[in-house]
Amino acid sequence: MVIDPATGSLCFDGGVTLGAGLTRSALLQTPVGETQEVWVRNEPWCSWRVTRLKAAGRTFLAVLQFHSEQLKWVSLVESDQVGLGSWSDWSEAHELEMKAQYEAFLSSELGKDRSFPWGSATAIYDARGGSSSIHITYG
C-alpha cells in the first residue's frame, strides 16, 4: 500500500514516508533530500520536487508544497509518464487516460470515499498545465 488511509502518509520503498506531520526542515534532513530540488519558492510557500520515489512496483515524481514548515499537499506523477520528448508527443486523450489510471489506483488504495480526517485524495487533470496527477491534500 502506498497511501495509508488512516493517516494519509505516503509510504515508499526504503522506509521513506511523507505525510501530514512532515516539516520542511525534516524533509531536508532525509535521504529524500538527495533527489530534491526547489520547484517554486514564494515564501512562506515553497514547493520541492522529489524524483525516483519507488512503491508498489512504480516510480513516482512528487511535488511537496509547504507553507512555512507545514506540508499542505503532495502531487504525484508516475515518473515514466513525465518528460515526454516534446509537446508534439502530448495529447489530451493520453492525459485523460492517465487521470483514469490514477483514479483506479486511488480506488485500490483508498476505496471510493476520498475525504478523511487528515485531508483528501483525488486524481486531477489540469487542462491549463496539460497534465494529470494524484493530489493529496492535508489539513
Backbone torsions as a table, in degrees:
resi	resn	phi	psi	omega
1	MET	NA	134.3	-179.8
2	VAL	-92.6	-41.3	-177.6
3	ILE	-108.7	120.4	176.8
4	ASP	-79.0	113.1	-177.1
5	PRO	-65.1	-22.3	-178.9
6	ALA	-76.2	-32.1	-174.4
7	THR	-122.8	-17.9	-174.6
8	GLY	80.9	3.9	179.3
9	SER	-68.7	141.8	176.3
10	LEU	-98.5	121.3	-174.3
11	CYS	-110.0	117.4	-178.4
12	PHE	-112.6	164.2	178.0
13	ASP	-56.2	154.1	178.8
14	GLY	78.3	13.3	177.8
15	GLY	78.5	12.9	178.8
16	VAL	-77.6	124.0	178.5
17	THR	-127.9	129.4	176.6
18	LEU	-121.1	131.9	-179.5
19	GLY	-169.3	-172.1	-172.6
20	ALA	-54.1	-34.2	-177.3
21	GLY	-82.7	-4.9	-178.2
22	LEU	-72.5	128.0	175.2
23	THR	-97.7	162.3	177.7
24	ARG	-61.4	-43.0	179.3
25	SER	-60.5	-42.3	-179.9
26	ALA	-65.9	-40.1	178.0
27	LEU	-56.6	-44.2	-176.3
28	LEU	-67.8	-15.2	-179.9
29	GLN	-101.8	3.0	-178.6
30	THR	-95.3	164.3	174.4
31	PRO	-59.6	-23.5	176.4
32	VAL	-58.5	-28.2	180.0
33	GLY	-56.7	-21.3	-179.3
34	GLU	-67.9	-24.2	-177.7
35	THR	-117.7	16.2	-176.9
36	GLN	-99.2	154.3	173.3
37	GLU	-147.9	150.2	176.1
38	VAL	-64.2	130.4	-179.4
39	TRP	-97.2	-56.9	176.3
40	VAL	-139.5	130.0	178.1
41	ARG	-122.1	119.5	176.5
42	ASN	-148.2	70.8	-171.2
43	GLU	-49.1	137.9	14.1
44	PRO	-84.5	4.0	176.9
45	TRP	-87.9	138.2	175.8
46	CYS	-153.4	133.0	177.2
47	SER	-117.0	147.6	-179.1
48	TRP	-120.5	139.3	176.4
49	ARG	-102.9	127.4	-179.4
50	VAL	-124.0	129.9	-178.1
51	THR	-109.9	166.3	172.2
52	ARG	61.3	39.1	173.0
53	LEU	-87.9	121.7	-175.9
54	LYS	-109.6	138.1	176.3
55	ALA	-165.4	142.9	175.6
56	ALA	52.2	38.0	178.5
57	GLY	73.2	12.4	-179.5
58	ARG	-121.3	156.6	175.0
59	THR	-117.3	128.3	-175.5
60	PHE	-115.8	153.1	164.9
61	LEU	-108.6	135.3	-180.0
62	ALA	-125.4	143.0	168.6
63	VAL	-114.3	123.0	-179.1
64	LEU	-109.1	121.7	-178.2
65	GLN	-103.1	121.3	178.6
66	PHE	-110.7	145.2	166.1
67	HIS	-111.9	111.1	-169.0
68	SER	55.3	-116.8	-178.8
69	GLU	-93.1	-14.3	-170.2
70	GLN	-89.9	129.0	175.2
71	LEU	-72.6	123.2	-178.2
72	LYS	-101.2	-40.4	178.2
73	TRP	-158.2	160.7	176.6
74	VAL	-131.1	134.5	174.7
75	SER	-113.4	129.9	-178.2
76	LEU	-118.0	139.4	174.2
77	VAL	-136.7	139.1	174.8
78	GLU	-66.6	130.5	-173.4
79	SER	-60.4	-35.3	-179.5
80	ASP	-72.4	-4.8	176.5
81	GLN	-99.5	-0.1	-177.0
82	VAL	-102.8	148.2	172.2
83	GLY	78.0	39.9	174.2
84	LEU	-56.4	154.1	-174.1
85	GLY	-50.3	-42.5	179.2
86	SER	-164.1	173.0	177.5
87	TRP	-63.6	-21.3	178.6
88	SER	-66.8	-20.1	176.9
89	ASP	-84.7	-12.5	-174.6
90	TRP	-77.1	144.2	169.8
91	SER	-146.9	144.8	177.5
92	GLU	-63.1	-37.0	179.6
93	ALA	-59.3	-42.5	178.6
94	HIS	-63.8	-44.8	-179.5
95	GLU	-64.8	-37.2	176.6
96	LEU	-68.3	-33.6	174.3
97	GLU	-64.8	-41.5	177.3
98	MET	-63.5	-41.0	177.6
99	LYS	-59.0	-43.1	178.6
100	ALA	-63.5	-39.2	177.1
101	GLN	-65.5	-39.2	177.2
102	TYR	-66.7	-37.4	175.9
103	GLU	-60.7	-45.2	179.4
104	ALA	-63.3	-40.3	177.9
105	PHE	-61.5	-47.1	179.3
106	LEU	-63.4	-38.1	177.7
107	SER	-62.8	-40.2	179.4
108	SER	-70.3	-31.7	-179.5
109	GLU	-81.3	-41.6	-168.3
110	LEU	-124.0	-11.8	-174.5
111	GLY	86.7	-164.7	-176.1
112	LYS	-80.2	-35.1	-179.8
113	ASP	-79.2	122.0	-175.9
114	ARG	-116.8	14.9	174.8
115	SER	-108.9	131.6	-174.5
116	PHE	-137.9	166.2	175.2
117	PRO	-58.8	-30.0	-179.2
118	TRP	-82.5	-18.6	-177.4
119	GLY	152.6	-141.8	-176.9
120	SER	-149.9	165.4	177.7
121	ALA	-137.4	138.6	179.0
122	THR	-152.8	159.0	170.7
123	ALA	-103.2	134.4	-177.1
124	ILE	-128.0	153.2	167.8
125	TYR	-118.9	119.7	179.3
126	ASP	-98.1	100.5	-176.8
127	ALA	-63.5	-35.4	-179.9
128	ARG	-69.8	-38.1	180.0
129	GLY	-88.3	-15.9	177.7
130	GLY	72.7	33.4	-178.8
131	SER	-146.8	160.4	176.1
132	SER	-116.2	151.7	-179.5
133	SER	-161.1	169.6	170.3
134	ILE	-96.6	131.2	-177.4
135	HIS	-121.0	118.9	178.4
136	ILE	-110.1	122.3	-179.3
137	THR	-112.4	134.4	179.4
138	TYR	-109.0	142.2	174.7
139	GLY	94.1	NA	NA
